[in-house]
């Protein structure tokens, strides 16, 4: 799994210049390596050792991953800064997070409190995914979005709160590599406003046409001679 965590970087970061550089200089890779070790300690019920190792990893990498979080294969945190992954978070295979992402909880209730990210999910920088919701396979979360509702597979969600906007086909990989055009996000609010403006223009044109037609067809008032 560690070899896969290092090897997958080349397909997701054009700045990567070989596995040795990735292994030695990528804090996102360091964070997942430390987490793999801390998670084994946690599952062995060595809870204090696991938490201490996770704290040490946070000091070194600026990535905070609870040792109980479940993370799949080929996980990559690009730039590895300011990422927070909560205790009951579950992350599938081939998931990519950018810097500043939070997978946070929203409740004191026992049990699942954090998000589940299924295989192939991409989360843009600064996005917040909150609560025990599921982001479906292959979905994409736009930068700085706040997601509080489930996201269906292969959909794109943007905004605050997050809104579903489209399900682009065949956008996950380009020549075997991940699609890095995560900045090409639609603006659902802007699109809605534009539709409203078009509708207003249409209604104003119809009203002007009707007023003009009524002005031409209205009969002139009769003029009576005074008695």
QUIVENKA-V555019 format. One record per residue. N is the residue number from 1. PHI is phi in whole degrees, 0 to 359 (* if undefined). PSI is psi in whole degrees, -180 to 180 (* if undefined). OMEGA is omega in whole degrees, -180 to 180 (none if undefined). Layout:
# QUIVENKA-V555019
n=N phi=PHI psi=PSI omega=OMEGA
n=N phi=PHI psi=PSI omega=OMEGA
This chain:
# QUIVENKA-V555019
n=1 phi=* psi=-38 omega=179
n=2 phi=294 psi=-39 omega=177
n=3 phi=297 psi=-40 omega=178
n=4 phi=294 psi=-40 omega=179
n=5 phi=300 psi=-37 omega=178
n=6 phi=283 psi=-43 omega=-175
n=7 phi=292 psi=-29 omega=-176
n=8 phi=288 psi=-15 omega=-175
n=9 phi=295 psi=-37 omega=-177
n=10 phi=300 psi=-30 omega=-180
n=11 phi=277 psi=-6 omega=-175
n=12 phi=234 psi=-11 omega=-180
n=13 phi=226 psi=111 omega=-179
n=14 phi=293 psi=-13 omega=179
n=15 phi=275 psi=-7 omega=-178
n=16 phi=290 psi=133 omega=-177
n=17 phi=237 psi=47 omega=175
n=18 phi=114 psi=155 omega=-174
n=19 phi=295 psi=-32 omega=-180
n=20 phi=293 psi=-44 omega=178
n=21 phi=297 psi=-42 omega=179
n=22 phi=299 psi=-47 omega=-177
n=23 phi=297 psi=-36 omega=-173
n=24 phi=268 psi=-25 omega=-168
n=25 phi=237 psi=-1 omega=-177
n=26 phi=260 psi=108 omega=-179
n=27 phi=296 psi=-30 omega=177
n=28 phi=296 psi=-36 omega=176
n=29 phi=289 psi=-42 omega=177
n=30 phi=301 psi=-41 omega=-178
n=31 phi=298 psi=-42 omega=-178
n=32 phi=287 psi=-32 omega=176
n=33 phi=297 psi=-48 omega=178
n=34 phi=299 psi=-38 omega=-179
n=35 phi=294 psi=-40 omega=178
n=36 phi=304 psi=-42 omega=180
n=37 phi=291 psi=-45 omega=-179
n=38 phi=296 psi=-36 omega=180
n=39 phi=294 psi=-37 omega=177
n=40 phi=294 psi=-40 omega=177
n=41 phi=296 psi=-41 omega=-180
n=42 phi=297 psi=-45 omega=-180
n=43 phi=292 psi=-23 omega=174
n=44 phi=275 psi=7 omega=179
n=45 phi=66 psi=24 omega=171
n=46 phi=266 psi=70 omega=-167
n=47 phi=294 psi=-45 omega=-179
n=48 phi=296 psi=-44 omega=179
n=49 phi=299 psi=-40 omega=180
n=50 phi=295 psi=-45 omega=180
n=51 phi=294 psi=-38 omega=179
n=52 phi=294 psi=-41 omega=179
n=53 phi=294 psi=-38 omega=178
n=54 phi=294 psi=-39 omega=177
n=55 phi=297 psi=-43 omega=179
n=56 phi=298 psi=-41 omega=178
n=57 phi=296 psi=-37 omega=178
n=58 phi=296 psi=-42 omega=179
n=59 phi=299 psi=-40 omega=-177
n=60 phi=282 psi=-35 omega=-168
n=61 phi=245 psi=-14 omega=-174
n=62 phi=64 psi=27 omega=175
n=63 phi=238 psi=126 omega=-176
n=64 phi=252 psi=104 omega=179
n=65 phi=241 psi=122 omega=177
n=66 phi=295 psi=137 omega=-176
n=67 phi=296 psi=-18 omega=179
n=68 phi=276 psi=-12 omega=-179
n=69 phi=298 psi=142 omega=180
n=70 phi=261 psi=121 omega=-176
n=71 phi=232 psi=130 omega=-177
n=72 phi=279 psi=-162 omega=-175
n=73 phi=276 psi=155 omega=174
n=74 phi=55 psi=47 omega=178
n=75 phi=272 psi=137 omega=-177
n=76 phi=222 psi=129 omega=172
n=77 phi=251 psi=106 omega=-178
n=78 phi=286 psi=133 omega=-177
n=79 phi=70 psi=-19 omega=170
n=80 phi=48 psi=56 omega=179
n=81 phi=219 psi=131 omega=172
n=82 phi=72 psi=18 omega=179
n=83 phi=273 psi=137 omega=178
n=84 phi=233 psi=126 omega=179
n=85 phi=233 psi=120 omega=-172
n=86 phi=281 psi=176 omega=-170
n=87 phi=300 psi=-47 omega=-175
n=88 phi=261 psi=15 omega=177
n=89 phi=294 psi=144 omega=177
n=90 phi=232 psi=127 omega=-176
n=91 phi=236 psi=129 omega=-179
n=92 phi=279 psi=-161 omega=-179
n=93 phi=276 psi=152 omega=173
n=94 phi=60 psi=37 omega=178
n=95 phi=267 psi=141 omega=179
n=96 phi=236 psi=129 omega=174
n=97 phi=243 psi=141 omega=171
n=98 phi=263 psi=175 omega=-173
n=99 phi=295 psi=151 omega=176
n=100 phi=80 psi=10 omega=-179
n=101 phi=280 psi=141 omega=176
n=102 phi=236 psi=127 omega=170
n=103 phi=252 psi=91 omega=-167
n=104 phi=250 psi=161 omega=177
n=105 phi=264 psi=161 omega=-177
n=106 phi=228 psi=12 omega=-173
n=107 phi=211 psi=153 omega=172
n=108 phi=274 psi=-9 omega=-175
n=109 phi=297 psi=142 omega=177
n=110 phi=293 psi=162 omega=-179
n=111 phi=96 psi=-155 omega=-176
n=112 phi=290 psi=125 omega=-178
n=113 phi=232 psi=-8 omega=-174
n=114 phi=238 psi=167 omega=-174
n=115 phi=288 psi=161 omega=169
n=116 phi=244 psi=126 omega=176
n=117 phi=251 psi=117 omega=-179
n=118 phi=280 psi=179 omega=-173
n=119 phi=303 psi=140 omega=171
n=120 phi=77 psi=11 omega=-180
n=121 phi=287 psi=142 omega=174
n=122 phi=238 psi=128 omega=-178
n=123 phi=240 psi=120 omega=-178
n=124 phi=289 psi=165 omega=-174
n=125 phi=299 psi=138 omega=176
n=126 phi=79 psi=0 omega=-178
n=127 phi=287 psi=148 omega=177
n=128 phi=238 psi=124 omega=176
n=129 phi=243 psi=117 omega=-166
n=130 phi=237 psi=134 omega=174
n=131 phi=94 psi=174 omega=-177
n=132 phi=280 psi=62 omega=-179
n=133 phi=251 psi=166 omega=180
n=134 phi=243 psi=130 omega=172
n=135 phi=259 psi=115 omega=-170
n=136 phi=293 psi=166 omega=-177
n=137 phi=305 psi=130 omega=176
n=138 phi=74 psi=7 omega=-179
n=139 phi=285 psi=163 omega=-179
n=140 phi=229 psi=133 omega=179
n=141 phi=248 psi=123 omega=-177
n=142 phi=291 psi=157 omega=-180
n=143 phi=303 psi=137 omega=176
n=144 phi=65 psi=15 omega=175
n=145 phi=285 psi=155 omega=174
n=146 phi=239 psi=109 omega=-173
n=147 phi=255 psi=121 omega=-180
n=148 phi=234 psi=0 omega=178
n=149 phi=236 psi=156 omega=-180
n=150 phi=301 psi=150 omega=179
n=151 phi=243 psi=122 omega=179
n=152 phi=294 psi=160 omega=179
n=153 phi=302 psi=144 omega=173
n=154 phi=64 psi=18 omega=179
n=155 phi=260 psi=163 omega=175
n=156 phi=246 psi=137 omega=-180
n=157 phi=231 psi=134 omega=-180
n=158 phi=220 psi=161 omega=171
n=159 phi=98 psi=179 omega=179
n=160 phi=230 psi=111 omega=-10
n=161 phi=290 psi=164 omega=-176
n=162 phi=298 psi=137 omega=178
n=163 phi=236 psi=140 omega=176
n=164 phi=286 psi=134 omega=-176
n=165 phi=234 psi=-32 omega=-178
n=166 phi=190 psi=166 omega=175
n=167 phi=231 psi=76 omega=-176
n=168 phi=296 psi=138 omega=-178
n=169 phi=274 psi=142 omega=174
n=170 phi=53 psi=45 omega=-179
n=171 phi=251 psi=4 omega=-174
n=172 phi=281 psi=-35 omega=-175
n=173 phi=223 psi=145 omega=177
n=174 phi=236 psi=114 omega=-178
n=175 phi=53 psi=43 omega=178
n=176 phi=83 psi=-2 omega=-180
n=177 phi=246 psi=158 omega=-178
n=178 phi=292 psi=145 omega=178
n=179 phi=285 psi=118 omega=-177
n=180 phi=267 psi=6 omega=-179
n=181 phi=280 psi=53 omega=-179
n=182 phi=282 psi=-2 omega=176
n=183 phi=271 psi=-12 omega=-177
n=184 phi=274 psi=72 omega=-177
n=185 phi=250 psi=134 omega=178
n=186 phi=290 psi=163 omega=180
n=187 phi=245 psi=94 omega=-176
n=188 phi=296 psi=-34 omega=179
n=189 phi=293 psi=-46 omega=178
n=190 phi=299 psi=-40 omega=178
n=191 phi=295 psi=-40 omega=179
n=192 phi=295 psi=-42 omega=178
n=193 phi=296 psi=-42 omega=179
n=194 phi=298 psi=-40 omega=178
n=195 phi=295 psi=-39 omega=178
n=196 phi=296 psi=-42 omega=179
n=197 phi=297 psi=-41 omega=177
n=198 phi=298 psi=-41 omega=-180
n=199 phi=295 psi=-40 omega=178
n=200 phi=297 psi=-44 omega=178
n=201 phi=300 psi=-42 omega=180
n=202 phi=296 psi=-45 omega=-179
n=203 phi=294 psi=-39 omega=178
n=204 phi=295 psi=-39 omega=178
n=205 phi=295 psi=-42 omega=178
n=206 phi=297 psi=-41 omega=-180
n=207 phi=295 psi=-43 omega=179
n=208 phi=296 psi=-40 omega=179
n=209 phi=296 psi=-44 omega=180
n=210 phi=295 psi=-43 omega=179
n=211 phi=298 psi=-40 omega=179
n=212 phi=295 psi=-40 omega=179
n=213 phi=292 psi=-41 omega=179
n=214 phi=294 psi=-34 omega=178
n=215 phi=295 psi=-32 omega=180
n=216 phi=281 psi=-28 omega=-173
n=217 phi=260 psi=-7 omega=-179
n=218 phi=291 psi=125 omega=-180
n=219 phi=293 psi=147 omega=180
n=220 phi=287 psi=149 omega=-180
n=221 phi=290 psi=141 omega=177
n=222 phi=290 psi=138 omega=177
n=223 phi=252 psi=119 omega=-179
n=224 phi=259 psi=140 omega=176
n=225 phi=289 psi=139 omega=177
n=226 phi=296 psi=142 omega=-177
n=227 phi=291 psi=* omega=none
